């Protein structure tokens, strides 16, 4: 048979054949990898190749995990494409796996967006896998966040809380931003020895903008699943707008942290830097007590300004580093595990009407649960899982809890807080989306309980201002 001039050359046909075979092999591999492993925790049946990804909502996936928990139980097995995923909806699983078996349950999943686009170079302690680099950063945090160094900040937190109450008395309509300034004010002074007087200050605006963008790009479902389908990593950046956005977020974050670091270093050289975490970091590095490079130093200091905000209610993912048997289940190496904090604290088997705001449930039981505090099951139980668990637990938990308790006590003492319109408290609509979920502005009036209390606040605010002026 004679080939016509329109028939492709044999070399071209061979290339096409090989390409088709490679594509088929890839699809077969993806299909096989998207199936559930044997003895995996129960969960919804996955779709071929893509797994359970189509069933995840674009925001607040933790609510879907909570819903699945009612159907499949408090440990759920999912497939995100080829990635094995286990959702933990009860604290007992967290205690057993993250706390007791932390040596193999403390790594992080590969994150192309987080570790290569936003924070390249192993600089963010939250994102990098369990490794020597992580241990170096973690050691640095623990050296800084000792009980004595954290409690030394109580006077600062009290002064900033007093200023916040005073600001609300003078500008009750602006209460939302005054409360947001409090968190940033404490962190700026304690980390950089720098004052944050007003929410409108550029540095505070920059901090909130950077954190918003950072938590947005890391939220599940916001970015394409490049870790589950690595071919997405090779899309040219001029086509992939999501890559450009992620890199821009990283550059903006590093620019802010470097500027704060350089400003602090300049004040340190002049002998003008007040006692703060940055001053300790610089001193330790000069004395060889830590081995942080300039980028890591900037990020370690910068992360302190983010630690105040609550961690994700869906949990920060852990990764299992070797095959592990847990009860009747076999969890394969490389499985990603999420402690679903939302479900843990909304567990009806642990809490009476958990959706109700009922502080008195903690009066006679530090866990607030329906079981007695002395119950044997409560051994090694945490009072809250909002700060994570195991070797990845937030090092700044004591600092955050101290500040929250001081601010809450002063606000409740000073004000009657009454709704000015019906208040939406629904997690679906009254809270922001993203990796970190915070309440939106709500309709409330802050009314001083008595003129005498307003006068006391005014007097204390003068003393607080004298204390805080050292950071000007």
C-alpha positions in Angstrom: 0.0 0.0 0.0 1.3 3.4 -0.9 1.0 6.2 1.6 -0.6 9.4 0.4 1.1 12.7 0.9 -1.4 13.5 3.6 -0.4 10.5 5.8 1.7 11.6 8.8 5.3 10.4 8.8 6.0 7.3 10.9 7.9 9.3 13.5 4.9 11.6 14.1 2.6 8.6 14.4 5.0 7.0 16.9 5.0 10.1 19.0 1.2 10.3 18.9 1.0 6.6 19.9 3.4 7.0 22.8 1.6 10.1 23.9 -1.8 8.3 23.9 -0.3 5.4 25.8 1.3 7.7 28.4 -2.0 9.5 28.8 -3.9 6.2 29.2 -1.3 4.9 31.7 -1.6 8.2 33.7 -5.4 7.9 33.8 -5.3 4.3 34.9 -2.8 5.2 37.6 -5.0 8.1 38.8 -8.0 5.9 38.7 -6.4 3.2 40.8 -4.9 5.7 43.2 -8.4 7.3 43.7 -9.9 4.1 45.1 -10.2 3.7 48.8 -7.5 1.6 50.5 -8.4 -1.6 52.3 -9.5 -1.2 55.9 -9.8 2.6 55.5 -12.2 4.5 57.8 -15.7 4.8 56.3 -16.8 7.7 54.1 -18.6 8.7 51.0 -17.8 6.7 47.8 -15.2 8.6 45.7 -15.6 9.5 42.0 -13.0 7.9 39.7 -9.8 9.9 39.5 -11.1 13.0 41.3 -12.2 11.3 44.5 -14.4 13.3 46.8 -13.2 16.7 45.6 -16.4 17.6 43.8 -18.4 17.2 47.0 -16.4 19.7 48.9 -17.9 23.2 49.2 -15.7 26.1 48.1 -15.7 27.5 51.6 -16.1 26.2 55.2 -15.4 22.6 54.3 -15.4 21.8 58.0 -19.2 22.0 58.0 -19.4 19.3 55.3 -17.0 17.2 57.4 -19.3 17.7 60.4 -22.3 16.7 58.3 -20.5 13.5 57.0 -19.7 12.7 60.7 -23.4 12.2 61.4 -23.6 9.6 58.6 -20.2 7.8 58.8 -19.0 8.4 62.4 -16.4 10.5 64.1 -13.5 9.2 61.9 -14.0 9.6 58.2 -12.0 8.4 55.2 -12.0 10.5 52.0 -10.1 10.7 48.8 -8.9 14.1 47.4 -7.9 12.7 44.0 -5.2 10.2 44.8 -4.6 11.7 48.2 -5.8 9.7 51.2 -7.5 11.9 53.8 -8.8 11.2 57.3 -11.1 13.6 59.2 -11.1 13.4 63.0 -14.3 14.7 64.5 -13.8 13.6 68.1 -11.1 14.6 70.6 -10.3 11.0 71.5 -8.8 10.4 68.1 -6.7 13.5 68.4 -5.5 12.5 71.8 -4.5 9.0 70.6 -3.0 9.9 67.2 -1.6 13.5 67.5 -0.7 13.5 71.2 0.3 9.9 71.9 1.7 9.0 68.5 3.1 12.4 67.6 6.4 10.9 66.3 4.7 9.7 63.2 1.6 12.0 63.0 3.3 15.4 63.1 4.4 16.1 59.5 2.7 18.4 57.0 1.5 17.6 53.5 3.4 18.8 50.5 2.0 22.2 49.7 3.0 23.6 46.3 1.1 26.8 46.9 2.2 27.2 50.6 5.8 26.1 50.5 6.9 26.9 46.9 4.8 29.9 45.8 3.9 31.8 49.0 6.7 30.8 51.5 9.6 29.2 49.7 12.8 28.3 51.5 11.4 26.5 54.6 10.6 29.7 56.4 7.1 29.2 57.8 6.9 26.9 60.8 3.1 26.3 60.2 3.6 24.8 56.7 6.9 23.0 56.5 7.1 19.2 57.0 8.5 17.5 60.2 12.2 18.0 59.6 15.4 19.5 61.0 14.3 22.9 59.6 11.0 22.6 61.4 12.7 21.6 64.7 15.1 24.5 64.4 12.2 27.0 64.0 10.1 25.3 66.7 13.0 25.4 69.1 13.3 29.1 68.5 9.6 29.6 69.3 9.8 27.6 72.5 12.9 29.5 73.7 10.9 32.8 73.3 7.6 31.6 74.6 8.5 30.4 78.1 6.0 30.9 80.8 8.0 33.6 82.4 8.5 35.6 79.2 4.8 35.3 78.2 3.6 36.3 81.7 6.0 39.3 81.7 3.6 40.7 79.0 0.6 40.7 81.3 1.1 44.4 82.0 1.3 45.2 78.3 -1.9 43.2 77.6 -3.7 44.9 80.5 -2.7 48.4 79.3 -3.8 47.7 75.7 -7.1 46.2 77.0 -7.7 49.4 79.1 -7.0 51.5 76.0 -9.4 49.5 74.0 -12.2 49.9 76.6 -11.5 53.6 76.7 -11.6 53.8 72.9 -15.0 52.1 72.8 -16.4 54.4 75.5 -15.4 57.4 73.4 -16.3 55.9 70.0 -18.9 53.1 70.6 -19.8 52.9 66.9 -16.2 51.9 66.1 -16.1 49.0 68.6 -15.3 46.4 65.9 -12.1 48.1 64.8 -11.1 49.0 68.3 -11.3 45.3 69.2 -9.2 44.4 66.1 -6.6 47.0 67.0 -6.2 45.5 70.4 -4.9 42.2 69.0 -2.5 44.0 66.6 -1.4 46.5 69.3 -0.3 43.8 71.7 1.6 41.9 69.0 3.4 44.9 67.6 4.6 46.0 71.0 5.6 42.6 72.3 7.2 41.5 69.0 8.7 44.7 67.6 8.7 47.1 70.5 6.5 49.3 68.3 3.2 51.1 69.0 -0.1 50.5 67.2 -2.2 53.4 68.3 -5.1 53.3 65.9 -6.7 50.7 63.7 -6.2 53.1 60.7 -2.4 53.1 61.2 -0.7 51.9 58.1 1.2 49.0 59.8 -2.0 47.6 61.3 -3.8 47.9 57.9 -0.9 46.2 56.2 -0.9 43.4 58.8 -4.6 42.7 58.3 -4.3 42.8 54.5 -1.4 40.4 54.5 -3.1 38.0 56.8 -6.3 38.1 54.9 -4.6 37.3 51.6 -2.4 34.6 53.2 -5.4 32.8 54.8 -7.4 33.2 51.6 -4.9 31.4 49.3 -4.4 28.6 51.8 -8.1 27.9 52.3 -9.1 24.5 51.0 -10.6 24.7 47.6 -9.5 28.3 46.9 -6.5 27.2 44.7 -6.4 24.4 42.1 -5.4 21.0 43.6 -1.8 21.1 42.4 -0.6 18.6 45.1 -3.2 16.0 44.2 -2.7 16.6 40.4 1.0 17.6 40.0 0.6 18.3 36.3 -1.0 21.6 37.3 2.4 22.7 38.7 3.7 22.9 35.1 1.1 25.3 33.8 3.0 28.4 32.7 2.6 31.3 35.2 1.5 33.7 32.5 -1.5 31.4 32.0 -2.1 30.4 35.7 -3.3 33.5 37.4 -3.6 31.6 40.7 0.2 31.2 40.6 0.8 34.9 40.2 -1.6 35.6 43.0 0.1 33.2 45.4 3.5 34.6 44.6 2.2 38.2 45.1 0.9 37.3 48.5 4.3 35.9 49.5 6.1 38.9 48.2 3.8 41.3 50.1 4.1 39.3 53.3 7.9 39.2 53.1 8.1 42.9 52.2 6.1 43.8 55.3 8.1 41.4 57.7 11.4 42.6 56.3 10.5 46.2 56.7 9.5 45.6 60.4 12.7 43.6 60.9 14.9 46.3 59.4 13.3 49.0 61.4 13.8 47.0 64.5 17.4 46.3 63.7 18.1 50.0 63.1 16.6 50.9 66.5 18.6 48.1 68.1 21.8 49.5 66.7 20.9 52.9 68.1 20.0 51.4 71.5 16.4 52.4 71.1 14.7 49.0 70.7 12.6 48.2 73.8 12.5 44.7 75.3 10.5 42.6 72.8 10.7 39.2 71.1 12.6 40.7 68.2 15.3 42.1 70.5 15.7 38.6 72.0 15.9 37.0 68.5 18.6 39.4 67.4 20.6 39.0 70.6 20.3 35.2 70.4 21.4 35.1 66.7 24.4 37.4 67.5 25.4 35.1 70.3 25.0 31.9 68.2 21.9 30.7 70.1 19.9 30.3 66.9 20.8 29.7 63.3 18.1 31.7 61.6 18.9 33.3 58.3 17.5 36.8 57.5 14.3 35.4 55.8 13.6 33.0 58.7 14.3 35.8 61.2 11.8 38.0 59.5 9.2 35.3 59.4 9.6 34.1 62.9 9.0 37.6 64.2 6.2 38.1 61.6 4.3 35.0 62.7 3.9 36.3 66.2 1.6 39.0 64.8 -0.6 36.2 63.4 -0.7 33.9 66.4 -3.3 35.9 68.1 -6.0 35.0 65.6 -7.7 31.7 66.1 -6.5 28.7 64.1 -8.7 27.2 61.3 -11.9 25.6 62.6 -11.2 22.8 60.0 -7.8 22.2 61.5 -4.3 22.4 60.0 -3.5 19.2 58.2 -1.0 16.6 59.6 0.6 13.8 57.5 1.4 10.3 58.6 5.0 9.3 58.0 4.6 5.5 58.1 1.8 2.9 57.8 -0.2 2.7 61.1 -2.9 0.5 62.4 -5.5 2.4 64.5 -8.2 0.1 66.0 -9.9 -1.7 63.1 -8.4 0.7 60.5 -5.3 0.7 58.5 -4.0 4.2 57.7 -1.4 4.3 55.0 1.8 6.3 55.0 1.3 9.7 53.4 -2.3 10.0 54.6 -3.4 13.6 55.4 -5.3 14.0 58.7 -7.4 16.9 59.7 -8.6 17.5 63.3 -12.0 19.1 62.7 -12.0 21.5 65.6 -15.5 22.6 64.7 -16.9 19.1 65.2 -14.8 18.4 68.3 -16.3 21.4 70.0 -19.8 20.8 68.7 -19.9 17.1 69.6 -23.4 16.3 71.2 -21.9 13.2 72.9 -19.6 15.5 74.8 -21.5 18.7 75.3 -25.1 19.5 76.3 -26.6 21.7 73.5 -23.1 22.5 72.2 -24.4 25.3 69.8 -25.6 27.3 72.8 -23.3 30.0 74.3 -23.3 28.8 77.9 -20.2 29.8 79.8 -21.5 28.3 83.1 -20.9 24.8 81.7 -17.2 25.4 82.6 -17.8 26.4 86.2 -17.5 22.9 87.7 -15.8 21.2 84.8 -12.9 22.7 83.0 -13.8 20.7 79.8 -17.4 21.9 79.9 -18.5 18.4 79.0 -21.4 16.3 80.2 -18.9 13.8 81.7 -17.3 14.4 85.1 -13.9 16.1 85.0 -12.5 13.1 86.9 -13.7 10.7 84.3 -10.8 8.4 83.2 -11.4 9.2 79.6 -10.4 12.8 80.2 -6.8 11.9 80.9 -4.5 13.9 78.6 -7.6 15.7 77.2 -7.1 19.3 76.2 -9.5 21.9 77.4 -9.6 23.3 73.9 -8.4 22.2 70.5 -8.5 25.6 69.0 -4.7 25.7 69.2 -4.0 22.3 67.6 -2.5 19.3 69.3 0.5 17.1 69.5 3.9 18.4 68.5 2.3 21.0 66.2 0.3 22.7 69.0 0.5 26.5 68.9 3.4 27.8 70.9 1.6 31.0 71.5 -1.4 29.5 73.3 -0.7 30.9 76.7 0.0 34.4 75.3 -3.3 34.3 73.4 -5.4 33.0 76.3 -3.9 35.6 78.7 -4.8 38.4 76.4 -8.3 37.1 75.7 -9.1 36.7 79.4 -7.8 40.2 80.3 -9.7 41.9 77.5 -12.9 39.9 78.1 -12.9 40.6 81.8 -12.4 44.4 81.3 -15.0 44.6 78.6 -17.6 42.7 80.6 -16.9 44.8 83.7 -17.2 48.1 81.8 -20.2 47.5 79.5 -23.6 46.2 79.1 -23.5 44.8 75.5 -26.9 44.8 73.9 -28.1 44.0 70.4 -29.2 47.0 68.3 -30.8 44.7 65.8 -31.3 41.0 65.5 -27.9 39.4 65.6 -27.0 36.6 63.1 -24.8 34.1 64.9 -24.8 31.5 62.1 -21.4 30.1 61.3 -22.5 30.0 57.6 -23.3 33.6 57.2 -22.0 35.6 60.2 -18.4 34.6 59.9 -15.8 35.1 57.2 -14.6 32.5 54.8 -11.0 31.4 54.4 -8.4 29.4 56.3 -9.1 31.5 59.4 -12.7 32.2 60.3 -13.6 35.4 62.3 -17.0 37.1 63.1 -18.2 39.8 60.8 -19.3 43.1 62.2 -22.5 42.6 64.3 -25.2 45.0 65.4 -24.4 45.7 69.1 -24.3 48.6 71.5 -21.6 48.9 74.2 -23.2 50.9 77.0 -21.1 51.7 80.1 -22.6 50.0 83.1 -22.3 53.2 85.2 -20.7 56.7 85.1 -18.4 55.7 87.9 -17.0 52.9 85.8 -16.5 55.1 82.9 -14.5 57.5 85.2 -12.4 54.6 86.5 -11.6 53.6 82.9 -10.6 57.2 82.0 -8.2 57.3 85.0 -6.7 53.9 84.1 -6.4 54.9 80.5 -4.1 57.7 81.5 -1.9 55.3 83.4 -2.0 52.9 80.4 -0.9 55.7 78.1 2.1 56.4 80.2 3.0 52.7 80.1 2.5 52.4 76.4 4.3 55.6 75.5 7.6 53.7 75.9 6.9 52.0 72.5 6.4 55.3 70.6 
